[in-house]
Amino acid sequence: MSDRTVAPARPRPPAGGGPFGRGPFGGGMPAEKSMDFGPSARRLIRRLDPERPRILAVIALAVAGVAFSVIGPKILGHATDLIFSGIVSRQFPAGTTAEQAVAAARASGNGNLADMLARMHLVPGHGIDFAALGTTLAWALGLYVAASAFMWLQGYLLNDVTQRTVYRLRAEVEDKLNRLPLKFFDGQPRGELLSRVTNDIDNVSQTLQQTLSQLLTSLLTVVGVLATMIFISPLLAVIALVTIPVSMVVTSMIAKRSQKLFVAQWAHTGSLNAHIEEAFTGHELVKVFGRGPEVEEVFRQRNEELYKAGFGAQFISGVVMPTMMFIGNLNYVAIAVVGGLRVATGAMSLGDVQAFIQYSRQFTQPLTQVASMTNLLQSGVASAERVFELLDAEEQTPDPAEPALPAARRGRVEFENVSFRYDPERPLIEDLSLVAEPGHTIAIVGPTGAGKTTLVNLVMRFYELDAGRITLDGVDITAMRREDLRGSIGMVLQDTWLFGGTIRDNIAYGDPTATDEQIHAAARATYVDRFVRTLPDGYDTVIDEEGGNVSAGEKQLITIARAFLADPSLLILDEATSSVDTRTEVLVQHAMAALRADRTSFVIAHRLSTIRDADLILVMEAGRIVEHGTHTELLAAQGAYHRLYASQFAGALTGDPAPAGG
């Protein structure tokens, strides 16, 4: 074995963390700079492309529904003309013709009345034609019922389109998370990342659900109503069109002010979630160190920031709705006045004016709806930007197209001139070479921050090398799929991780195909069985995600049993017995000695008593392997290992160091 320079302690992420900021106790804020609204919105819409057939059906249904809704006021206007004509006709004596009535009005000097009567279907002496009126109203009712049915079907299909799109988005985010390198997660507060995966995607879903249907129907309604208004009266149509540029200018001015606040709102939401997640995960430590007031103050500040951003965004965007209603009312008054004058001059019928007033409402209503959706659209696009930032994050290098596999699983690991650094400006491992033979136990010791965990992280390909290579059973680990590589490795960390489920399920996580007999055998070998049998439900005892209903030592034993059940060719034990009591540690050491047979083991340890029997001990100090050898050889050398050992067993070394090392 040759040793040169090895990594010192892995550096902390720089202030500000990754692209999303850093942890709440360290201060820092997620980035608040947003993409442009237009490109982000278009990118979100493009995600609907796989649903194109359903979207075409939605558009067809919307066109039919809007068309029937647009025809309705015209028919109702005809009904009004029938009623008005009937009432006026009754004012003239029977036997008089319509032409005579018009001529009489004109002869009396009332030209406007004559023009109005000329446009009417006047039948002097007759009242309202209820048969024709009933038929007209029946047609109107049928059209509105059909329009409602088409719009219901359109909403049903659009809901399916939206949910399918969000389903794919969630799946894509999940796949993306699995392709991201470990260094990405090291720089992100968990609460901030969870906020993007949950809150932001839910907000995107809500935005698509509530806006797509209204935007589509609003656009079609504006087109259909505008065409009908031009057909009825070009003059009144021009008056109605004045609202469009005014509305666009007002909406644009307000949107520019509120968009930044919506981006800040969701950024502050992620920051607050990160703080809450971290504070409650470490609730006991917060209490022990009396940091409660400081945690509450950080929460108060971030909650205040979220309140200000949220209030400002909603208030400013909320101004759009009343402004649009005011513009619409002005338009309504103008149409009513001009329309009334045109009826009086006989230029239009009363029914057409009534229909046009309805159309003016239909015309301004979709514009008002779109304006009222501005805040929802901006909020949804701001959330989409945050999700897209996650999807655009740099991924780990892909697995080879034709992966290699070792001919036999023996567990031989070789470092060949390996160089690595977390920070390009700070050299860590430089030109390291070492060999771990099959069945050997390689212990890595040294003070905290010496870079011990870095070595095993490189073996697991949690990080990629800058130079050199690492081989497992003669195969370069970069030529293997990560799944195959990690499937050959069992790892037990100092920080235990258990998921919500039974003890049996947590052990079986190492090998989902294992039988109960194999699970029990692994439990007995790691002395899990002895405390499980004292529990009321035995292996079916349900533990929570934090393992709160078992002790720290018992949690560690379960994780060790999980690794042993996987039957790996290479074991990595990173302070695996640090949470186990002395008596249990002795039992676990015996079990590990038996289970390490024919396996290579990398053991990172601070307690040197756990690695006395290691075949090779690497002593790391200040980022270098300064010594290597067996326990006895290193004690006899009176070097760095001797100093570490003396700091833990000073009494045993006072007389003769050699017996203490036996």
C-alpha positions in Angstrom: 0.0 0.0 0.0 1.2 3.5 -0.8 -0.3 6.6 0.7 0.1 10.2 -0.3 -2.3 13.0 0.4 -5.8 12.4 1.6 -8.8 14.6 2.1 -9.1 16.8 5.1 -12.5 17.4 6.6 -15.2 18.0 4.1 -15.9 21.7 4.0 -19.2 23.2 4.9 -21.3 24.5 2.0 -20.5 28.2 1.4 -22.7 30.8 2.9 -25.9 31.0 1.0 -25.8 27.3 0.2 -26.8 26.1 -3.2 -29.1 27.8 -5.6 -31.9 27.7 -3.0 -30.1 29.2 0.0 -29.0 27.5 3.2 -30.4 26.3 6.5 -32.6 28.5 8.7 -30.2 28.6 11.7 -27.4 29.7 9.4 -29.5 32.6 8.1 -29.5 33.1 4.3 -32.5 33.3 2.1 -33.6 31.4 -1.0 -32.9 33.2 -4.2 -35.7 35.5 -5.1 -34.8 36.4 -8.7 -37.4 35.0 -11.0 -37.4 34.1 -14.6 -39.5 36.1 -17.0 -43.2 35.5 -16.6 -43.7 34.9 -20.3 -41.1 32.1 -20.9 -42.1 30.4 -17.6 -45.8 30.5 -18.5 -45.1 29.1 -22.0 -42.9 26.4 -20.5 -45.7 25.4 -18.1 -48.3 25.3 -21.0 -45.9 23.1 -23.0 -46.2 20.5 -20.4 -49.8 20.0 -21.6 -48.6 18.7 -25.0 -49.1 15.0 -24.2 -52.8 15.7 -23.6 -53.3 17.2 -27.0 -56.2 14.9 -28.1 -58.1 15.7 -24.9 -57.3 19.4 -25.2 -58.7 19.4 -28.7 -61.9 17.8 -27.3 -62.0 20.4 -24.6 -61.7 23.2 -27.1 -64.5 21.7 -29.3 -66.8 21.4 -26.3 -65.9 24.9 -25.2 -66.6 26.3 -28.7 -70.0 24.6 -28.7 -70.9 25.8 -25.2 -69.8 29.4 -25.8 -71.6 29.5 -29.2 -74.9 28.4 -27.6 -74.4 30.9 -24.8 -73.7 33.7 -27.3 -76.8 33.0 -29.4 -79.0 33.0 -26.3 -79.2 36.9 -25.8 -80.1 37.4 -29.4 -83.0 35.0 -29.1 -84.1 36.7 -25.8 -83.8 40.0 -27.7 -86.3 38.7 -30.2 -88.6 37.7 -27.3 -88.4 41.3 -26.1 -89.3 42.6 -29.5 -92.3 40.3 -29.6 -93.5 41.6 -26.2 -92.8 45.3 -27.1 -94.5 44.9 -30.5 -97.5 43.3 -28.9 -97.9 46.1 -26.3 -97.5 48.8 -29.0 -99.8 47.1 -31.5 -102.6 47.1 -28.9 -102.5 50.9 -28.9 -103.7 51.1 -32.5 -107.3 50.3 -33.6 -107.9 47.0 -35.3 -108.2 47.2 -39.0 -105.4 49.7 -39.3 -102.4 48.6 -41.3 -98.8 49.0 -40.1 -98.1 51.4 -43.0 -101.1 53.5 -41.9 -99.8 53.7 -38.3 -96.4 54.7 -39.5 -97.8 57.4 -41.8 -100.1 58.8 -39.1 -97.1 59.1 -36.8 -95.0 60.8 -39.4 -97.9 63.1 -40.4 -98.2 64.3 -36.8 -94.6 65.4 -36.9 -93.2 62.6 -34.8 -90.6 61.2 -37.2 -88.6 59.3 -34.5 -91.7 57.4 -33.5 -92.5 56.7 -37.1 -89.0 55.3 -37.7 -89.3 53.1 -34.5 -92.7 51.8 -35.6 -91.3 51.0 -39.1 -88.7 48.7 -37.6 -91.3 46.8 -35.5 -93.5 43.9 -36.5 -96.7 45.9 -35.9 -100.1 44.3 -36.0 -102.6 47.0 -34.9 -105.4 45.8 -32.6 -103.5 42.6 -31.7 -101.7 41.9 -28.4 -98.7 39.8 -27.5 -98.3 36.7 -29.7 -97.8 34.2 -26.8 -97.4 31.2 -29.1 -94.4 32.8 -30.8 -93.1 34.1 -27.5 -93.3 30.6 -26.0 -91.5 29.0 -28.9 -88.8 31.6 -28.7 -88.3 31.1 -24.9 -88.2 27.4 -25.4 -85.4 27.7 -27.9 -83.5 30.0 -25.5 -84.0 27.5 -22.7 -82.8 24.6 -24.9 -79.7 26.6 -25.9 -78.8 27.4 -22.4 -79.3 23.8 -21.2 -77.1 22.6 -24.1 -74.5 25.2 -23.3 -74.4 24.1 -19.7 -74.0 20.4 -20.7 -71.1 21.2 -23.0 -69.4 23.3 -20.4 -69.8 20.6 -17.8 -68.2 18.0 -20.1 -65.5 20.5 -21.0 -64.7 21.0 -17.3 -64.7 17.3 -16.6 -62.1 16.6 -19.4 -60.0 19.6 -18.5 -59.8 18.4 -14.9 -58.5 15.1 -16.2 -55.9 16.9 -18.3 -54.8 19.0 -15.4 -54.4 16.1 -13.0 -52.5 14.0 -15.5 -50.2 16.9 -16.2 -49.5 17.5 -12.5 -49.1 13.7 -12.0 -46.3 13.7 -14.7 -44.7 16.8 -13.1 -44.6 15.1 -9.7 -43.2 11.9 -11.2 -40.6 13.9 -13.2 -39.5 15.8 -10.0 -39.2 12.5 -8.1 -37.1 11.0 -10.9 -35.0 14.2 -11.0 -34.3 14.0 -7.3 -33.0 10.5 -7.8 -30.6 11.7 -10.5 -29.2 14.6 -8.5 -25.8 14.2 -6.9 -25.4 14.2 -3.1 -23.6 17.6 -3.2 -26.9 19.1 -4.4 -28.8 18.1 -1.3 -25.9 19.1 1.0 -26.5 22.7 0.0 -30.3 22.7 0.4 -32.4 23.1 3.5 -34.7 20.1 3.6 -37.7 22.3 4.3 -37.0 24.5 1.3 -36.7 21.5 -0.9 -39.8 19.9 0.5 -41.7 23.2 -0.1 -40.8 23.0 -3.8 -41.8 19.4 -4.2 -45.1 19.8 -2.3 -46.4 23.3 -1.8 -45.2 24.7 -5.2 -46.5 21.7 -7.2 -49.8 21.9 -5.4 -50.0 25.6 -6.2 -49.2 24.8 -9.9 -52.0 22.3 -9.9 -54.5 24.7 -8.4 -53.5 27.4 -10.9 -53.9 25.1 -13.9 -57.2 23.8 -12.5 -58.7 27.2 -11.9 -57.4 29.2 -14.8 -57.2 27.0 -17.9 -61.0 26.5 -18.2 -61.8 30.2 -17.5 -59.1 31.4 -19.8 -60.3 29.2 -22.6 -64.0 30.1 -22.2 -63.2 33.8 -21.6 -61.2 34.0 -24.9 -63.9 32.2 -26.9 -66.6 34.3 -25.3 -64.8 37.5 -26.2 -64.4 36.4 -29.8 -68.0 35.2 -30.1 -69.6 38.1 -28.4 -67.5 40.6 -30.3 -68.5 39.1 -33.7 -72.2 39.2 -32.7 -72.0 42.8 -31.4 -70.4 43.9 -34.7 -73.2 42.2 -36.5 -75.9 43.9 -34.4 -74.3 47.4 -34.3 -70.8 48.4 -35.4 -71.1 51.7 -33.5 -71.9 50.1 -30.2 -69.2 47.5 -30.8 -66.6 50.2 -31.2 -67.7 51.7 -27.8 -67.4 48.3 -26.2 -63.9 47.7 -27.7 -62.6 50.8 -26.0 -62.4 48.8 -22.8 -59.9 46.3 -24.2 -56.8 48.6 -24.5 -57.7 50.3 -21.2 -58.0 47.0 -19.5 -54.8 45.7 -20.9 -52.8 48.8 -19.8 -54.3 48.7 -16.3 -53.7 44.9 -15.9 -50.1 45.2 -17.2 -49.2 48.0 -14.9 -50.5 46.1 -11.9 -49.0 42.8 -12.9 -45.5 44.3 -13.1 -45.8 45.4 -9.5 -47.3 42.2 -8.1 -45.1 39.6 -9.9 -42.0 40.3 -7.9 -44.0 40.1 -4.7 -45.5 36.7 -5.7 -42.0 35.3 -6.3 -40.9 36.7 -2.9 -44.0 35.2 -1.3 -43.1 31.6 -2.4 -39.4 32.1 -1.6 -40.3 33.2 1.9 -42.7 30.3 2.2 -39.8 27.9 1.4 -37.5 29.7 3.9 -40.1 29.5 6.6 -40.8 25.8 5.9 -37.0 25.1 6.1 -36.8 26.9 9.5 -39.9 25.0 10.9 -38.6 21.6 9.7 -35.2 22.2 11.2 -36.5 23.6 14.4 -38.9 20.8 15.1 -36.5 18.1 14.0 -34.0 19.3 16.5 -36.7 20.3 19.1 -34.9 18.6 22.0 -31.6 20.3 21.3 -33.4 23.6 21.0 -34.8 23.1 24.5 -31.5 21.7 25.9 -29.5 24.7 24.8 -32.2 27.2 25.6 -32.4 28.5 22.0 -36.2 28.6 22.1 -36.4 32.5 22.1 -34.0 32.7 19.2 -35.9 30.1 17.2 -39.1 32.0 17.9 -37.5 35.2 16.9 -36.3 33.7 13.6 -39.8 32.3 13.0 -41.3 35.7 13.8 -39.0 37.5 11.4 -39.6 35.1 8.5 -43.3 34.9 9.2 -43.4 38.7 9.1 -41.5 38.7 5.8 -43.9 36.1 4.4 -46.9 38.2 5.6 -45.6 41.4 4.0 -44.8 39.7 0.7 -48.1 37.8 0.6 -50.2 40.8 1.7 -48.5 43.1 -0.9 -48.9 40.5 -3.7 -52.6 39.8 -3.0 -53.5 43.5 -2.3 -51.8 44.9 -5.4 -53.1 42.1 -7.7 -56.5 42.4 -6.0 -56.8 46.0 -7.3 -57.3 44.6 -10.8 -60.9 43.3 -10.1 -62.5 46.5 -8.8 -60.7 48.5 -11.5 -62.0 46.3 -14.2 -65.5 46.4 -12.8 -65.3 50.2 -12.8 -64.2 50.3 -16.5 -67.0 47.8 -17.3 -69.7 49.9 -15.6 -68.6 53.0 -17.6 -68.8 50.9 -20.7 -72.3 49.7 -19.7 -73.5 53.2 -19.2 -72.2 54.4 -22.5 -73.8 51.5 -24.4 -77.2 52.1 -22.6 -77.3 55.8 -23.4 -76.2 55.4 -27.1 -78.4 52.4 -27.5 -81.5 54.2 -26.1 -80.9 57.0 -28.5 -80.7 54.7 -31.5 -83.9 52.9 -30.4 -85.6 56.3 -30.2 -84.5 57.2 -33.7 -85.5 53.8 -35.1 -81.9 52.8 -35.9 -82.2 49.7 -33.7 -84.9 47.6 -32.1 -85.4 47.5 -28.4 -84.6 43.8 -28.4 -81.3 44.4 -30.2 -80.3 47.0 -27.6 -81.3 44.7 -24.8 -79.3 41.9 -26.4 -76.4 44.2 -26.9 -76.4 45.3 -23.2 -76.3 41.6 -22.3 -73.4 41.1 -24.8 -71.6 44.1 -23.2 -71.8 42.3 -19.9 -70.7 39.1 -21.5 -67.9 40.9 -23.2 -66.6 42.7 -20.1 -67.2 39.7 -17.7 -64.4 37.5 -19.3 -62.0 40.4 -19.3 -62.8 40.9 -15.6 -62.4 37.2 -14.9 -59.0 37.2 -16.6 -58.0 40.2 -14.6 -59.2 38.6 -11.4 -57.1 35.6 -12.2 -53.9 37.7 -12.5 -52.9 37.1 -8.9 -53.5 33.3 -9.3 -51.6 33.1 -12.5 -48.7 35.0 -11.2 -48.6 32.9 -8.0 -48.8 29.7 -10.1 -46.1 30.8 -12.5 -43.8 31.8 -9.6 -44.2 28.3 -8.1 -43.6 26.8 -11.6 -40.3 28.8 -11.8 -39.2 27.3 -8.5 -40.1 23.7 -9.7 -38.3 24.4 -13.0 -35.2 25.5 -11.2 -35.2 22.1 -9.5 -35.7 20.3 -12.8 -32.9 22.3 -14.4 -30.4 21.5 -11.6 -27.2 19.8 -12.8 -27.5 16.0 -12.6 -25.0 13.4 -11.7 -23.1 11.8 -14.6 -25.3 9.1 -16.2 -24.6 5.4 -15.8 -22.7 3.8 -18.7 -24.8 2.5 -21.6 -23.1 -0.9 -21.3 -22.3 -1.4 -17.6 -19.6 -3.8 -16.4 -19.9 -6.3 -13.6 -17.2 -8.1 -11.6 -16.8 -11.7 -12.6 -17.0 -12.7 -8.9 -18.1 -10.7 -5.8 -15.0 -10.9 -3.5 -14.9 -7.3 -2.2 -11.4 -6.3 -3.3 -11.2 -2.5 -3.4 -8.2 -0.6 -4.9 -7.6 3.2 -4.9 -5.3 4.0 -7.9 -3.8 7.5 -7.8 -7.0 9.0 -6.6 -7.4 12.8 -6.4 -10.5 14.6 -5.1 -11.6 18.0 -3.7 -15.0 19.4 -2.7 -13.9 22.9 -3.5 -11.8 23.4 -6.7 -9.7 25.9 -4.8 -9.0 23.7 -1.9 -6.9 20.5 -2.5 -8.1 17.5 -0.5 -7.2 14.0 -1.6 -4.1 14.0 -3.9 -2.7 10.9 -5.6 -3.9 8.4 -3.1 -3.3 4.6 -3.7 -4.2 1.8 -1.4 -5.6 -1.8 -1.6 -8.2 -3.5 0.6 -7.9 -7.3 0.1 -11.0 -9.5 0.2 -12.0 -10.5 3.7 -9.8 -7.8 5.3 -11.0 -5.2 7.7 -9.7 -1.7 7.0 -10.1 0.7 9.9 -9.8 4.4 9.3 -9.1 6.5 12.4 -8.1 10.0 13.2 -9.4 13.2 14.8 -12.7 14.7 13.8 -12.5 16.4 10.4 -9.6 14.3 9.1 -11.5 13.2 6.0 -12.3 9.6 7.0 -15.9 9.7 5.7 -14.7 11.1 2.4 -13.0 7.8 1.5 -16.1 5.7 1.8 -18.2 8.4 0.0 -15.9 8.0 -2.9 -16.3 4.2 -2.9 -20.1 4.6 -2.9 -19.8 7.2 -5.8 -21.6 9.8 -3.7 -19.0 12.1 -5.3 -17.0 11.7 -8.5 -13.2 11.6 -8.6 -11.2 14.4 -10.0 -8.4 12.0 -11.1 -7.4 8.4 -10.8 -9.9 5.5 -10.3 -11.3 3.1 -7.8 -11.9 -0.5 -8.7 -14.2 -3.1 -7.0 -13.1 -6.6 -7.8 -11.0 -5.3 -10.7 -13.8 -3.3 -12.3 -13.7 0.5 -12.4 -16.6 1.7 -10.3 -17.4 4.3 -13.0 -18.0 1.5 -15.5 -20.7 0.0 -13.2 -24.2 1.2 -12.7 -24.6 2.9 -9.4 -27.4 0.5 -8.5 -25.1 -2.5 -9.1 -22.2 -0.9 -7.2 -24.3 0.1 -4.2 -26.1 -3.3 -4.3 -22.7 -4.9 -3.5 -22.1 -2.6 -0.5 -23.7 -2.6 2.9 -23.5 0.7 4.8 -24.3 1.5 8.4 -24.0 5.2 9.4 -23.6 6.9 12.7 -26.9 8.7 12.2 -29.5 6.0 12.1 -32.5 6.1 9.8 -35.7 4.2 10.3 -39.0 4.7 8.4 -42.5 4.4 9.7 -43.3 0.7 9.8 -42.7 -2.5 11.7 -39.3 -3.7 12.9 -39.6 -6.5 10.4 -40.1 -4.1 7.6 -37.1 -2.0 8.6 -34.8 -5.0 8.7 -36.2 -6.3 5.4 -35.3 -3.0 3.8 -31.9 -4.5 3.2 -33.4 -7.3 1.1 -37.1 -7.1 0.3 -37.1 -10.7 -0.9 -35.8 -12.1 2.4 -37.9 -14.7 4.2 -38.9 -14.4 7.9 -36.2 -17.0 8.7 -33.5 -14.9 7.1 -34.8 -11.8 8.9 -34.8 -13.5 12.2 -31.3 -15.0 11.5 -29.9 -11.5 10.8 -31.7 -10.2 13.9 -30.2 -12.9 16.1 -26.7 -12.3 14.7 -26.8 -8.6 15.5 -28.6 -9.1 18.9 -31.8 -7.4 17.7 -33.8 -10.5 18.5 -33.1 -10.3 22.2 -34.9 -7.0 22.7 -37.5 -7.5 20.0 -38.9 -10.5 21.9 -39.5 -8.4 24.9 -41.8 -6.1 23.0 -45.6 -6.9 23.0 -45.9 -7.2 19.2 -42.4 -8.5 18.6 -41.2 -8.0 15.0 -44.6 -6.5 14.2 -44.0 -3.6 16.6 -44.6 -0.4 14.6 -42.0 2.3 15.0 -42.3 5.9 13.9 -40.0 7.7 11.4 -37.7 9.0 14.1 -37.6 5.6 15.9 -38.9 7.4 19.1 -40.3 4.2 20.7 -36.9 2.4 20.7 -33.6 3.5 22.2 -30.7 4.9 20.3 -28.7 1.7 20.7 -31.6 -0.5 19.6 -32.1 1.7 16.5 -28.4 1.2 15.6 -28.8 -2.5 16.0 -31.7 -2.6 13.6 -29.7 -0.7 11.0 -26.8 -3.1 11.4 -29.2 -6.1 11.0 -30.5 -4.4 7.8 -27.0 -4.1 6.4 -26.2 -7.7 7.2 -29.4 -9.0 5.7 -28.3 -7.4 2.4 -25.3 -9.9 2.3 -22.9 -7.4 0.7 -19.4 -8.2 -0.5 -18.2 -4.9 1.0 -19.2 -3.4 4.4 -18.9 0.2 5.3 -19.4 1.0 9.0 -19.2 4.7 9.8 -19.2 4.9 13.6 -21.7 2.1 13.5 -21.4 1.3 17.2 -21.2 4.8 18.6 -24.8 4.6 20.0 -24.5 1.2 21.5 -23.7 0.6 25.1 -20.5 -1.1 26.1 -21.9 -4.6 26.7 -23.9 -4.5 23.5 -20.9 -3.3 21.7 -18.9 -6.3 22.7 -21.7 -8.6 21.5 -22.0 -6.7 18.2 -18.3 -6.9 17.7 -18.4 -10.7 18.0 -21.3 -10.8 15.5 -19.5 -8.5 13.1 -16.4 -10.5 13.3 -18.3 -13.6 12.2 -20.3 -11.8 9.5 -17.3 -10.0 8.1 -15.8 -13.4 7.0 -15.1 -13.3 3.2 -16.1 -9.6 3.2 -14.0 -6.5 2.9 -14.9 -4.0 5.6 -14.2 -0.3 5.9 -14.6 0.7 9.5 -14.5 4.4 10.5 -14.1 4.6 14.3 -13.3 7.1 17.0 -13.4 4.5 19.7 -10.2 2.6 19.1 -11.3 -0.4 21.2 -13.6 -1.4 18.3 -10.9 -1.8 15.7 -8.1 -3.5 17.6 -8.5 -6.7 15.4 -8.5 -4.8 12.1 -6.2 -6.2 9.5 -5.0 -2.7 8.5 -5.5 0.6 10.3 -5.1 3.8 8.4 -4.4 6.9 10.6 -5.5 10.1 9.1 -4.3 13.5 10.3 -4.6 16.9 8.7 -5.8 15.4 5.5 -3.1 12.8 5.1 -2.6 9.1 5.9 0.3 9.5 8.3 0.5 5.9 9.5 -0.7 2.5 8.6 -0.3 -0.9 10.1 -1.9 -3.3 12.7 -2.9 -2.2 16.1 0.2 -3.7 17.8 2.5 -2.2 15.1 1.1 1.2 15.4 1.3 1.2 19.2 4.9 0.2 19.1 5.7 2.9 16.6 4.8 5.5 19.3 3.3 7.8 16.6 -0.1 9.4 15.8 -2.0 6.2 16.6 -0.3 5.9 19.9 -1.3 9.5 20.8 -4.9 8.8 19.9 -4.9 5.6 21.9 -3.3 7.2 24.8 -6.0 9.9 24.9 -8.7 7.2 25.3 -6.8 4.7 27.4 -4.2 6.9 29.3 -4.3 4.6 32.3 -3.6 1.5 30.4 -0.6 3.1 28.7 1.0 4.5 31.9 3.0 1.3 32.5 3.5 -0.8 29.4 1.8 0.1 26.1 2.2 -3.2 24.5 0.0 -5.3 26.9 -2.7 -2.6 26.5 -2.7 -3.2 22.8 -3.0 -6.9 22.9 
